[in-house]
Structures are given as C-alpha cells and as structure tokens.
Amino acid sequence: MKKTILTFLSLLLAVPAFAEPVKMIFDTDMGNDIDDAMALAMIHQLERRGAMELLAVTSTKDHELSAPFIDALNTFYGAPDVPIGVVRDGVTPEQGKYNGLARKKDDEGNLVYPHDLASGKDAMEAVALIRKTLAAQPDNSVKLVQVGFFTNLARLLDSKPDEYSDLSGADLIKKKVKETIIMAGAFQTIRFGTQHLEYNVKKDVPSAQEMAERWPGKLIWSGFEIGIAATYPWQSIMEDYNYLDHHIVKEGYLDYVPEKPHDRPTWDLTAVLYAVYPDRGYFDLSPNGNVKVNDEGRTDFFPAKKGNDQYLIMNDLQTARVREAFVQLCSEPPAGK
C-alpha cells in the first residue's frame, strides 16, 4: 500500500499543475475579413483564462485604419497597451468594410470604441516590433500566428541585426520561436477543385514562396478547407452579443458579411485555437512534408519524413466541437462588461 501511494505521489509531482501560457505574436490583415477580428477577440478571452499571453499584434494590411481598429478591439477587451506594428509598402491598401468602427462616434462626439492610436502611420513598423518582442523573450518560447499575408514574416526572415538583437532574422527565429502557425493555402478539395488559390497566399506570392522555402522551423498550416467547414452561426451573432448596446465584434460582423443571414467561415480562428490547444483533439495533423507555392499562389504538399510542414485535418465530430468552442469564446462578455 505504501509503495502504491508513493508511486501515485511521484506521478502527481511529475505532471505540471498547469500548462504554461502560450506566448503569442499575432500577425493579421485586420480589415479584409471579419474572422481576423473574431480571432483577436478569442485571443483576449483565452488570455483572460490564463491560457496565453498576447505579446504583440502586427498588421499586413496597408491601410491606416487597420491598426486603430486593432487598438480599439484590444481596448474593448481590456488590453489597451498591447504593442501594435504595421506593414509599410504592403498590399490591400483599401479601407476594410469594418475598420471605420475605429472612428465611429456617438451623438456627443465621443468614440464608441475608445482607443489611443489614431492612425497606422503612428504605429511602429511591424518587423521592428516583432524583432524587439522576440529578443525580449526566453529562447524557444514564442508562437507566431500568421492569419494574414506573408509580408511581415518573410521580411522578418530577411531582416538584419539591429538595435534589438545582433542576430539575423533567420537566427532570431531559430532561437526564439517555438512554433509558427499560419492560416493559408489549401490542401484538400475545395468546391470540387484541387487547385484553389487561397487569398492570403495569392495576395503576396513572393513572400509566401520565400517562407515556404526558407523558414527555419516548423510550419503548421490551417488550410482554406478547415475554416470553411466550421462556419460561425448567424444565430449566435444575433442573440449572443446583446449584453451590450455596442459590441465591436457584432457590429464588425454585420458591416462585413455580404448578405444576411450569413454563417461566416472561421479561417483565422482555427489557427489560434490550434496554437493554444494543440493537444485537445480539435484537429489532427497531416504527416510531415514540404509545402511548395507556385507562381500563381497554389500550395502543394509533398510528404517527407523530415519535412518542415504539416497541415490541419478536421473530421465531422471535430468540426462540431470547434464551432462550439468559437461560439463560446467569441461571445463571452469581456471582463467588466
């Protein structure tokens, strides 16, 4: 009996009392689709639960209201001081359908969604912020989650030593990044087609090709087929956010969707969920392999035992679990509201 008790106690001591929070840098094209906003809302709720720590948010959408909207959403969820970085000379310079909420005012002239950052022109350049953030973190501790274009991370890969680190971009990634999860590409049949050109890839093909070819660590890809399978229910948008007169996620969703009612795919949310809970059974992983990006923006996966890449797989049961997780996390009231 004594031996059994000692064995049991030794097992308890060997298991951590809690998982360490995931340290995350979130790279987004905020404004091009509402799933970016929903993914960031989910991040804040996961951070509130102690599951993760949001170190910085960077945008690959080159419009001045992308960063202010990020700041407004961060402030809405009680995190006004999260550092924000922006791309310079990037793609999609047009204003997003919902980014104007950052400047929406009430009848008294006050911002409906308060924040400090007036324009992306006033924000730090994204690669510099990522380098500064990585340099300050322990080795092998940070997860990069990219749900927009490949511009910022490809430039990070090519970056030179600077005031924040004497390492090259590639060496800084090797030293500080634990894992990189990206919402991009397509690896299964899409609408009966096998050559889908996914938006995040085709908008900056050279950067996507460079990352796929040269990234010095593991890449986990959440393909187009994953998010489109787990659409967010319109009923939740209409019923679960009414605890506030003005909710930035609900208003953003209504401003964005092409028709109403509309169940929007949850592409970007899937990358976040896997990054924070890779071992909860929400997704399976493909075998190891290598992803190649052609000049049109098509992603092809080639199995290889020592390959750098894997992509997410999701069955029907997992799809139902993933959708419900998104509903519960996104619609949960922010702290104090």
N, C-alpha and C positions, 0 to 999 in steps of 0.2 A: 504493500500500500504506500509506504513511504517513497519507494522508488517511482511509483506511478505519479505521485504528487510532484516530486522533483522534476520528472520529465515534463509534466504539464506546465510547471512554472518556467522551465527553461524555454519551452516553446513560446510562451507568452512574452518573455523577455526578448526573444529573437524577432518578434513581429513589431514593427513600429506602432506606436499608439495612434498615429495619424499620418497621413501622407503629407509630404512637404508640398506647399502651394506651388503650382506651376508658375514660373516666371515667364511672362509673355510680352513680346513686342507684336503689335497688331498692325499690319500693313494693308490698307484698304483703298479702294477707289470710291470713297464715300460720295454718293450722289447719283451714281449710274444705275443703281438698283436699290430697292429698299432692304434687301437682305443684308447689306452692309450695316445699316442702322440697327436691324434686329440682332445681328451678331454682336455688335458692340453693346447693346442693351443686355444681352445674355452674359457677356463677359463681366459686366458690372455686378450682375446678380450672383455669378459664380465667385467673384472676388468677395462679395459681401458674406458668402458662406465659408470663406477661408480656403476655397479650392484653388485659387490662383492669385497672382499679383500682376496687375497691368503696369508695365514699366513705361511704355510709350505707345503712341499711336502715330502712324505716318500715312500720308495720303499720296496715291499715284494719280489722282485726278487733278489736272492742272487748271482748276478754276478757283478764284479767290474765296468762294463761299464754302468750299469743301471743308476746310479746316475750321471755320467758325461754327459750322453745323456740328462737327465732331466735338468742339468745345461746349456747345450748347447741350448736346446729349450727355457728355461727361458730367457737366454741372447738374443737369436734371437728375442724374443718378448719384449725386453727392460726391463726385470726384473732379472738382474744378481745376485741380492742379496737375493733372496728368500731362506730361510733356507731349507736344504735338509738332510733327515735322511735315513738310510739304515738298513735293517734287518741283523742280524748276525745268522748264522746257520739256514738259511731259505731253501726254496725249489726252484726248477728250476735254478740250478747253471750254466747251459749252456748259452753261449752268445746269445742274441737275434739277429734276422736277420738284424735289422737296427741300433742297438746300436753302431755299429762300425763307424757310421757317426760322433760320438763324436771325433774320431781320424783321420777323413779324412782331408788330406792336399792338398793344391793347388800345382802348379808347382814350386812355390817359397818356399815351405816348411811351409807355414802358415796354421793354422787350417781354414778350410772352414766355420766351425761354432764355433767361438771363445767361450771360457768359461774358468773358473779357476780350477774347480775340476777335477783332473786328474784321480782319482780312487775312487770307493766307500769305499775303505779301509781308505781313509782320511776324510770320512764324519762322522757326529755324528750318534750314534745308534738311531734307529727310535723311540723306546718307550721313551727314554730320551728326544728327541726333542719334541714329542707330549706332554709329561708332562710339559716341560718347556713352550711350546707355550700356552697350556690351562691355566696354572697357571697365566700367564700374562694377560689374557683376562677377561672381565666382566663376571659375572655369567650368565648362560643360554644364551650365545651369539654365540657359535661356532657350525657350522655344520661340521660333519665328513663325508667325501665322500670316501667310500672304493670301488675301482674298480679292486682290485687285490685279493690276498689271505687274509685269515682271521688272519694271523700270528701276525701282529703288533697290531691290536686292541684287540685280545684275550690276548696278553701279557700285553697290557695296562690295561686291566681289572684285571689282576693278579698282577699288579705292586704294590710295597710298597712305603711308604713315602721316599722322597729323598731330595736333596738339593733344588729342585724347588717347592716342595709342601709337607706339612706334612699330606696330605690326601692319603688314599689308592687309587688305580686305580679306583675302583668302585665308591668311594665317589667323586673323582675328576670329573669323567664322569657325575655323578648326578648334580654336582654343576655348571659345565662349559658348558656342551654340550647341545645345543638346540634340535638337531635332528641328526640322523645318517641315511645316505642313502647308500645302498650297491648295486652294480651290482653283483648279484649272484643268483643261484638257477634257478628253472623252475617251473611255476605254471599253465601252460596251455599245451595243447597237442603240442609236438614237433615232426614233421615229422611222424605223426600218432602214436607216442608213448607217454605214460603218465608217464614214469619213467626216464626222461632224467637226466643224471648225469652231472651237469654243471661243467665246468673246474675250476672256482675259488673255488668251494666247494670241489671237489674231490681231489685237489692237497694238501689240508691241512684239512682233515675231522675233526680231533680232535679240531682244533681251531674253525672251523665253528660250530661244535656241542656246544662248550662252549659259543660262542657268542649268538647263538640262544636260549640257555637255560638260560643264566645268565645276558645278557646285561641289565643294569639298566635304560633304557629309550626306547623311540620309535625307531623301526627299519622299514625303508621303503625299500622294496626290488624291484629292477628292474630286472625281470627275463629274462632268455635267449630269451624268445619269443618276448620281446619288441625290443631289438636291432636287431634281425634277420629280423624283419618286416620292419624296416626303414633303408635299406641299403644305403650306401653313393654312389652317382652316379660316375661311372668311367669318364663320360664326364666332370664332374667338375674337377677331378684330372688332366685331360689332357688339360683343357682350362682355368681354373680359377686361376692358380698359376704361370702363366708365366710372371708376372710382375717382377720376379727376376730370374737371371740365376741359382741360387741355393736356393731352398726352402726346409727347413728341413722336412716339412710335406709331400710334394710331393715326395721327394727322399726317405723318410722313407716308404711311401705307396708303391712305386714301388719296393723297396727292400723286402718288406714283402709279398705282395699278391702272392698266389700260382699259379695263371695264369693271363694272360692279354688278354682282358679286364676283370675286376673283380669289382663288386659292393660289398664293404666290409660292413658287419654288424656294427652297431654303438652302441654296447652294453654300453661301458663306457660313451659315450656322453649323453646317456639318463639319467643316474644318476645325472650328472652335471646339465643338463637342468632342471630337476625336483627340484634339490636343490636350484637353483637360482630363478626359476619361478614356484613355486608350484601352483600358483593361476591363471595361464594364460590359462588354459584349454588344455595344451598339452597332459595331461594324466588324467585319472580317477584313483581312488583308490578303492581297494577291501574293504569289511567290515573289521573290526578289527578281529584279530585272533592270533594264535600262529604257528610259523614255527618250525618244527622238522626236524633234519638232521639225517638220519640213517647211519649205519657204512659204507655203500657204497658211500655215498655222495648225496643221493636223498633228495630233500626238499619236505616235505608235509605240507600243510596249513590246519589248523583246526580252523574254525570260532569260535570266542568267543568275547562277547561284551566288556570284559575288557582285551582283548588280547593286546600284546605288538607290534604286527606286522601288516603291510599292504603291498600289492604289487601293482605295477603299472598295469593299464589296458589302452589299446590304440585301438581306432576304426580306420576305414579306413581314415576318414577325418583327424583325429588327426595324423595319420601316415604321410600323405602328408605334414601337417604343420611342424611336427617335422623334417622331411627330409629337407625341405627348410630352416628351421632355422639352421640346421647343415651346409648346404652348404654356407649360407651367413656368418655365424660366422667363420667357419674354413678357408674360402678362403679370408676373409678380410685382406688386407695388414697390417702388423704390423706398429705401429707408426713410421714414419720417413723413411719408405721403399717403 
